[in-house]
Amino acid sequence: MPEMIWKEFLAAHYRPHLIVAKSIESDARSIADAETLVRHLAGTLGVRGNFAFSADRSELWIAVEREIDAERLRVVLAALPHGSSDEWNSMAFVQLDQNAMKRIAGLRGRKPTA
């Protein structure tokens, strides 16, 4: 599961898959916590393709090379599909509140049934 730097990932992969996780709390710590949880979740799910993160104070962008990896993450994160665009092969969005963060944290270390 090779994690890449955002700009390098985008340069290397044409129209990857995107999941946008928006934090209800809108602070840097919540986004950093979400990034850490998703990174661990990628390992738990056995993500095999390249992926990358980009974050600001309220959103975490997760770009994923392989469709199967993106779909697994989307399902486990409970992100809603939102079609595609010229830049992204598929897009999905999820709002992260404390309950969602606890649910995701509970998946660490065990294989989710997604």
Steps between C-alpha positions, in 0.01 A plus 500: 500500500736771383403839634619784279536874528185670364656685205708199398195274521295732278785524248533120488131402484249620241146538639539318831217452748423762765340481842444828683451479876366821651543549873203635694742652752697684227831511679845381404516243780180326388630478145840374619324235712286400200810471279668274756190282528459470123870419457464213751173395337676478161742254656221299661311481170813397312499793257743393227503794265656839555315761702558851632354751744445873483347688791398842620324603821164351403553235230712195438539402135590137437612416147516131411648333192295180482121485476473198731701679771293816462177302524613319816596827667177666384283224645684481832503879538130508402580759234224574250587464131485822302574405140817600320664803343767587245761470774363204702387157383264481798421727793340439839431722799460434871450723803705397800351563842613347829283191448649436157852545635430252782354249253805529273736474796322181604585343164874534549674170533217285366371434152169679441235312304491743210 
